[in-house]
Amino acid sequence: MIRQFLPIILLTISNVFMTFAWYGHLKFKSAALWLVVLVSWGIALFEYCFQVPANRIGSEYFTTAQLKTIQEVITLVVFSVFSVLYLKEEFKWNYLVGFIFIIFAVFFIFKKW
């Protein structure tokens, strides 16, 4: 039972690394682009170290469509927290509406028809 949650935990850790690799450099716009790319690649290596096992283990319990859906929801949650706390951006009402529509997508993907 606990093993089913392991992919979700690993995907969450993976997404934290991914978010910093892709967007963390935006606070350092004066840094050279080549340096930002190298640092981002280094961070992304850790992302892959969690992402690949998450998908491997997760495929025992979820379809690939379900795994991708889980990953996208986690990505949006992690990114939302990151953009508000790290980048100091405002979370707008239309983002919430968009996320509600994504919840509908999750329902349709996970519903046994």
C-alpha angles and dihedrals in degrees: 000000000000090000089065089064094049093083090053091051092047092046090052092052090045092052093051089056092043093051092051091045093051103034110013092087091064088085088058102052092151092061116104113266094232090055092048090051092051093048091047091051090051092052091045090057088066090047090058091047088064101030098056096050090043091057093042093051093036092056088068090064108022138043116246090253090054092047091051091048091051090049093050093050091049090047092054093047093047092045092049092053091044095050093049099041103031105027093032093227124155120254104225130207093244090059088058091050090051091051090051089057089051089054087057088053090052090051093052094046095049098038114108104229 
